[in-house]
Amino acid sequence: MPTPVLLLWKQTLLALTLGLLVAACSSSPDPKPTDAPGDAGTSEGSGDAGSTPSPDGGDDAGSTAPATDGGQDAGTGADAGPVIPVPEDGGTVVTGTLSGRLTEAGSPYRVVGDANGVVTIPKGQVLTVGPGVILDFRGRPEVTEADVDSSSPDSVMNHQKGRVEVRAYGAIHVQGTAAKPVLLTSTNPHGWWGVNFYGQNSVGDGHPTFEHMVFEKVRKNEYNGARDWTRGALWAYYPGPVTIAHSVFRDNVASAHCAALDLMFTDGSRVEDTVFEDNRIHEIDRFAQPGTSSMSGGGAVCITHGRNSVVRGNTFRDNGVEAFGGFVTTALEPRPLLTWPNAQNISDLGGGGAIHYFQPDNDLLEDNFFEGNFVAMGPGAAIYLEDVGTRTVTMRGNRFVNNRGGAGGVIVCNRGSGDVELVVAADNVFTGNTVNGQPASNVTGDCNTAAQ
C-alpha cells in the first residue's frame, strides 16, 4: 500500500519507470572496520578541508548534460518516486568540502570534488540540506569517459576515474519535505560513488538524518581496484542511530554488498516509509569463480553487526542479487551461490534479494512490502540472515509477493546459534514466491523459528 508521502508524489509528479542490469557475489566475511579507515584510492586522503562551495553560475569542469539512461528504465510503478529534473544552467559549484546550510536558492549544487574526486563534510562541521535542494554529484564526466583501458575496452573496471564520492566526517541532516524532497543524483553517465561514513570519525553534531529525499545513480561498481568501500550507496558505518524516513532509494549499484544502504554497527537506527526499488548487486571481484565463497548479498539493504534497528512500513521492489564473473573474464557470467552445508565446507554468505542481516541483535522488521525481489541462483528470495543469536530478529505484518530465489526459501536463516533465533509472526503474508520456478517455502535454513 503506497504511503502518504508517495501518494502525494503520485498526485503532483509524473510516474517514473526504472530498471538496471546486473548484480552480484563477493568474498569472505569482512573484518570489523577500524575506527579510522584509510582513504584508499586517493593520494591526499581527506585533507581537503578549507574550500567552500562557490556560486559562480555553474561554470565548472565537466558536463551538465543528463545521464544517458535518465533513470527511466522499464518495469516499475509510480511509487518509485518523483521525477526531478536537474537544471542545465545556474547553481553552485562544490569542490573540496560540503558544510553549512544548502538552500533551494543556491540549487542545483554541482558537486565536482577535489583533484581526487572527493568532497568532504569536515570533522566538527554540519551539513544541513533544505527542502527542494538538488545535489548533482557529477564529478568530471570527461575524465570518466576517457578512463578506458585500450587493451581491454569492455572491462567493467573502465570508467572509474572522475566520479565523485562524499566522505562524512562531520554531521549531515537532509531535511526535505513531501512537497519538496531533496534529490541526490548524478548527471555523470557513469554515476557517483555515494556517501561514506567512518565510524567514530564520523560522529558529529547530531546523529545522521535523511528525510524526504531521493537517493539514486550510485555506481560502486569497482572491486579490488583503487577505490575502497564498495558496499552500500549510503554506507552508514556509524556507532549510533541513523534515521531514514519518507524517502526513495532507486537505481543504485554496488559490487560487494547492500546496493542501496548498509547500516553497519549502528544502534537504534530507523528506516521507515521509504521505497527501495531497482537497486542491484553487481559483483566484479577475483572470487567470482566456481568453488569459491561469497558474501555478496542485500539487493537493497544490509543490517551489518547492527543493534536495535527498526525497518518499518517500507516498500522493497525489484531489487536483486546476481552472481557474475566480472573482471575475471571481462564478461558477466552466472555463478551459483552455495547453500550450507556443502561438500566444499564453505560458508557462502551471499543472498537476500532485498535485505541481508549479518549478526543482527534485537532488530524489528514490521509492516513492509516485498515484491519482485530476486537472487539469481542464490538463497533468500527476499531476506537472508547470517550468524544469528537468540530472538535477534522479529518479523511482523510483512507481505512477500512474487519474490524469486535460486535456493532455500523466501527467508533463509543460516548459522543460527541460539534457542529460537528468528520470530516470524503469523500475520506475515507470503504469496506467489518461487525458488527455481517452483513454489517457495516461507522460511528455510538451520535457525529455529517461532511465531511469537
Salt bridges, closest charged atoms under 4 A:
ASP30 OD2 - ARG231 NH1 2.39
ASP39 OD1 - ARG167 NH1 3.21
ASP69 OD1 - LYS217 NZ 3.27
ASP69 OD2 - ARG219 NH2 3.81
ASP79 OD1 - ARG317 NH1 2.77
GLU104 OE1 - LYS180 NZ 2.96
GLU145 OE1 - HIS190 NE2 3.67
GLU165 OE2 - ARG167 NH2 3.19
GLU165 OE2 - ARG227 NH1 3.30
GLU216 OE1 - ARG250 NE 2.68
ASP251 OD2 - LYS217 NZ 3.75
ASP251 OD1 - ARG219 NH2 2.93
ASP262 OD2 - ARG231 NE 2.75
ASP267 OD2 - ARG307 NH1 3.97
GLU272 OE2 - ARG270 NH2 3.07
GLU272 OE2 - ARG312 NH1 2.90
ASP273 OD2 - HIS246 ND1 2.56
GLU277 OE1 - ARG317 NH1 3.24
ASP278 OD1 - ARG280 NH2 3.39
ASP361 OD2 - ARG307 NE 3.41
GLU366 OE1 - ARG312 NE 2.76
GLU366 OE2 - ARG396 NH2 3.03
GLU371 OE1 - ARG317 NE 2.88
GLU386 OE2 - ARG415 NE 2.50
